[in-house]
Amino acid sequence: MAEKAASPRLTCPQCGETVLPEDKFCFHCGRRLKVRQTPSVQESKPRHFPQWPLALVGILALVLAGYVVHHESSTLARLPKRVASPNPISVPKRAPHAKVPPSLHPVVTTTTTYPGSMPSSASWTPEVESYQNVQFEVRLPAAMHNALGASAGSWSWGTTNGLDRVTLSVVSAKPSSATVNLGPNTYGTSITQTASTASQNLFVTWAPHKWLEVSMTVPKGHVNWLGGIATSVRIS
């Protein structure tokens, strides 16, 4: 290998002593020396990279963008087109139907026994009364079909002497004595008898805190009328 060329010897211009390139003063005579700059670090030349990889990346980006645009256009073309109606027809809203309370049909069960045969339907007369859009219906024996009085939410019929009667009354609750289950939403008291009459109270509900009380007093010889009256009660 070739040996490197020896660096030139530096001397002090005043005394001729050898000095080093980095010395600022002569250590022999003290003269100030001129600073000699030696290139220690070579300036780095800019590195030139080839341009063809960048061009290749640009071409690939253009190809990919074209594929995406073509794919999206094809997808949109396959979607069904919605045609807006020029004059949309507005459908009128239906008015809500008023809720009508269902008809209640009290059915006498074997819990309460009505002795004797039921009277003929030809001897029964219907009575219909209204209260706050609710209709009450009851059938009465012809002998008791006499109006005895009426007030707000109460109606009475009976015999001419008033001893035997049927009264319809709107009440807010049933008494604790009405424990006999006579049908859907229908309760009654036990039959009580005296020397000449037989009595029973019927309670039918159609709404919260809304009860129809049917108070019945019939001749003891016609105790079976209690069952006929009870089974004829309707609320609609």
C-alpha positions as CSV (number, residue, x, y, z in Angstrom):
1,M,0.0,0.0,0.0
2,A,1.2,3.5,-0.8
3,E,2.2,5.6,2.2
4,K,0.4,8.8,2.8
5,A,2.4,12.0,1.9
6,A,4.0,13.7,5.0
7,S,2.4,16.9,6.1
8,P,4.6,20.0,5.5
9,R,6.7,21.2,8.5
10,L,5.4,24.4,10.1
11,T,7.8,26.8,11.8
12,C,7.4,30.1,13.6
13,P,8.3,33.0,11.2
14,Q,10.1,34.9,14.0
15,C,12.2,32.3,15.7
16,G,12.0,29.3,13.3
17,E,10.9,26.9,15.9
18,T,8.6,24.1,14.9
19,V,4.9,24.7,15.6
20,L,1.8,22.6,15.3
21,P,-1.0,23.5,12.9
22,E,-3.4,24.1,15.8
23,D,-1.0,26.3,17.8
24,K,-2.1,30.0,18.1
25,F,1.1,31.2,19.8
26,C,4.8,30.1,19.5
27,F,5.8,28.4,22.7
28,H,9.4,29.6,22.2
29,C,9.1,33.3,21.4
30,G,5.4,33.9,22.1
31,R,4.5,35.3,18.7
32,R,0.9,35.1,17.6
33,L,0.6,32.7,14.8
34,K,-1.8,32.8,11.9
35,V,-4.6,30.2,12.2
36,R,-4.3,27.6,9.5
37,Q,-7.5,26.0,8.6
38,T,-7.2,22.4,7.5
39,P,-10.1,20.8,6.0
40,S,-11.0,18.2,8.6
41,V,-14.4,17.3,7.4
42,Q,-15.1,17.1,3.7
43,E,-18.3,18.7,2.6
44,S,-20.7,16.1,1.8
45,K,-21.9,16.2,-1.6
46,P,-25.6,15.8,-2.1
47,R,-26.6,12.3,-2.9
48,H,-28.7,11.9,-6.0
49,F,-31.3,9.2,-5.9
50,P,-32.7,7.7,-9.0
51,Q,-36.0,9.2,-10.2
52,W,-37.6,6.0,-11.6
53,P,-39.0,4.6,-8.3
54,L,-41.0,7.8,-7.7
55,A,-42.4,7.7,-11.2
56,L,-43.4,4.0,-10.7
57,V,-45.2,4.9,-7.5
58,G,-47.1,7.7,-9.2
59,I,-48.2,5.4,-12.0
60,L,-49.4,2.8,-9.5
61,A,-51.4,5.5,-7.6
62,L,-53.1,6.6,-10.8
63,V,-54.0,3.0,-11.8
64,L,-55.4,2.4,-8.3
65,A,-57.5,5.6,-8.3
66,G,-58.9,4.7,-11.7
67,Y,-60.0,1.3,-10.5
68,V,-61.7,2.7,-7.4
69,V,-63.6,5.3,-9.5
70,H,-64.7,2.6,-12.0
71,H,-65.8,0.2,-9.2
72,E,-67.9,2.9,-7.4
73,S,-69.5,4.0,-10.7
74,S,-70.5,0.4,-11.4
75,T,-71.9,-0.1,-8.0
76,L,-74.0,3.1,-8.2
77,A,-75.3,2.1,-11.6
78,R,-76.6,-1.2,-10.3
79,L,-78.6,0.5,-7.4
80,P,-82.3,1.0,-8.2
81,K,-83.2,4.6,-8.7
82,R,-86.0,6.1,-6.6
83,V,-88.5,8.2,-8.5
84,A,-89.9,11.0,-6.3
85,S,-93.6,11.4,-6.6
86,P,-94.4,14.9,-7.9
87,N,-97.6,15.2,-5.9
88,P,-97.3,13.1,-2.7
89,I,-100.7,12.0,-1.5
90,S,-101.2,12.6,2.2
91,V,-103.2,9.9,3.9
92,P,-105.5,11.4,6.5
93,K,-105.0,10.1,10.0
94,R,-107.8,8.0,11.4
95,A,-109.5,9.4,14.4
96,P,-109.0,7.1,17.4
97,H,-111.9,4.9,18.2
98,A,-113.6,5.7,21.5
99,K,-113.3,2.8,23.8
100,V,-116.6,1.3,24.7
101,P,-116.8,-0.7,27.9
102,P,-117.6,-4.3,27.2
103,S,-121.0,-5.6,28.0
104,L,-121.1,-7.5,31.3
105,H,-123.4,-10.5,31.6
106,P,-123.7,-11.6,35.2
107,V,-124.2,-15.3,35.3
108,V,-125.6,-16.8,38.5
109,T,-123.6,-19.8,39.5
110,T,-124.4,-22.7,41.9
111,T,-122.8,-20.7,44.7
112,T,-126.1,-19.0,45.2
113,T,-129.2,-21.1,44.7
114,Y,-132.4,-19.7,43.4
115,P,-135.1,-22.2,44.3
116,G,-138.3,-22.7,42.3
117,S,-138.9,-22.4,38.6
118,M,-138.1,-19.2,36.7
119,P,-141.0,-17.1,35.7
120,S,-142.1,-16.9,32.1
121,S,-140.3,-14.4,29.9
122,A,-143.7,-13.0,28.8
123,S,-144.2,-11.5,32.3
124,W,-140.9,-9.6,32.3
125,T,-140.4,-6.0,31.2
126,P,-137.1,-4.4,30.4
127,E,-135.9,-1.1,31.8
128,V,-132.9,0.8,30.3
129,E,-131.2,3.8,32.0
130,S,-128.1,5.8,31.1
131,Y,-125.4,7.3,33.2
132,Q,-122.3,9.1,31.9
133,N,-122.4,7.4,28.5
134,V,-122.9,4.0,30.2
135,Q,-126.2,2.1,29.7
136,F,-127.8,-0.1,32.3
137,E,-130.4,-2.7,31.5
138,V,-132.5,-4.9,33.8
139,R,-135.7,-6.9,33.4
140,L,-138.4,-6.7,36.0
141,P,-141.4,-8.9,36.8
142,A,-144.6,-7.2,35.5
143,A,-145.9,-7.0,39.1
144,M,-142.9,-4.8,40.1
145,H,-142.8,-2.6,37.0
146,N,-143.8,0.6,38.7
147,A,-141.5,3.6,38.9
148,L,-141.0,4.5,42.5
149,G,-138.4,7.3,42.1
150,A,-135.2,8.4,40.4
151,S,-132.3,10.6,41.1
152,A,-128.7,11.2,39.8
153,G,-127.3,7.7,39.4
154,S,-130.2,5.9,41.1
155,W,-133.5,4.4,39.9
156,S,-136.2,2.4,41.7
157,W,-139.2,0.2,40.7
158,G,-141.5,-2.0,42.7
159,T,-145.0,-2.9,43.7
160,T,-147.5,-0.2,44.3
161,N,-147.2,-0.6,48.1
162,G,-143.4,-0.2,47.9
163,L,-142.7,-3.3,50.0
164,D,-141.1,-5.2,47.1
165,R,-138.7,-3.2,44.9
166,V,-135.6,-3.2,42.7
167,T,-133.1,-0.3,42.9
168,L,-130.2,0.4,40.6
169,S,-127.5,2.7,42.2
170,V,-124.1,3.8,41.0
171,V,-121.6,3.4,43.9
172,S,-117.8,3.7,44.2
173,A,-117.1,0.3,45.9
174,K,-118.8,-2.9,47.0
175,P,-119.3,-3.7,50.7
176,S,-117.3,-6.5,52.3
177,S,-120.5,-8.5,52.7
178,A,-120.7,-9.0,48.9
179,T,-118.5,-12.1,48.7
180,V,-120.5,-14.5,46.5
181,N,-119.0,-14.7,43.0
182,L,-121.9,-14.5,40.6
183,G,-120.0,-14.0,37.3
184,P,-117.4,-11.8,35.6
185,N,-116.8,-8.7,37.7
186,T,-120.0,-9.6,39.6
187,Y,-120.5,-10.2,43.3
188,G,-123.5,-10.6,45.5
189,T,-124.6,-11.0,49.1
190,S,-126.3,-14.1,50.4
191,I,-130.1,-14.3,50.1
192,T,-131.8,-13.2,53.3
193,Q,-135.5,-14.1,54.0
194,T,-138.1,-12.7,56.3
195,A,-141.6,-13.9,56.9
196,S,-142.8,-12.2,53.7
197,T,-139.8,-11.2,51.6
198,A,-136.5,-12.4,50.1
199,S,-133.6,-10.0,49.5
200,Q,-130.2,-9.9,47.8
201,N,-127.8,-7.3,46.6
202,L,-125.8,-7.6,43.4
203,F,-122.6,-5.5,42.6
204,V,-121.2,-5.3,39.1
205,T,-118.1,-3.2,38.2
206,W,-117.3,-1.8,34.7
207,A,-114.5,0.7,35.5
208,P,-112.2,1.5,38.5
209,H,-114.3,2.7,41.4
210,K,-117.5,2.3,39.3
211,W,-120.0,-0.2,40.6
212,L,-123.6,-0.8,39.8
213,E,-125.5,-1.9,42.9
214,V,-128.7,-3.9,42.2
215,S,-130.8,-4.1,45.4
216,M,-133.6,-6.7,45.1
217,T,-136.5,-7.4,47.5
218,V,-139.2,-9.7,46.2
219,P,-142.1,-11.5,47.8
220,K,-141.0,-14.6,49.6
221,G,-143.3,-16.7,47.5
222,H,-141.4,-15.5,44.4
223,V,-137.8,-15.9,45.6
224,N,-136.9,-17.2,42.2
225,W,-137.4,-13.7,40.8
226,L,-134.0,-12.8,42.4
227,G,-132.2,-15.1,39.9
228,G,-134.3,-13.7,37.0
229,I,-133.5,-10.1,37.8
230,A,-129.8,-10.9,38.5
231,T,-129.2,-12.7,35.2
232,S,-130.9,-9.9,33.2
233,V,-128.5,-7.1,34.3
234,R,-126.5,-5.7,31.4
235,I,-123.9,-2.8,31.3
236,S,-122.8,-1.5,27.9
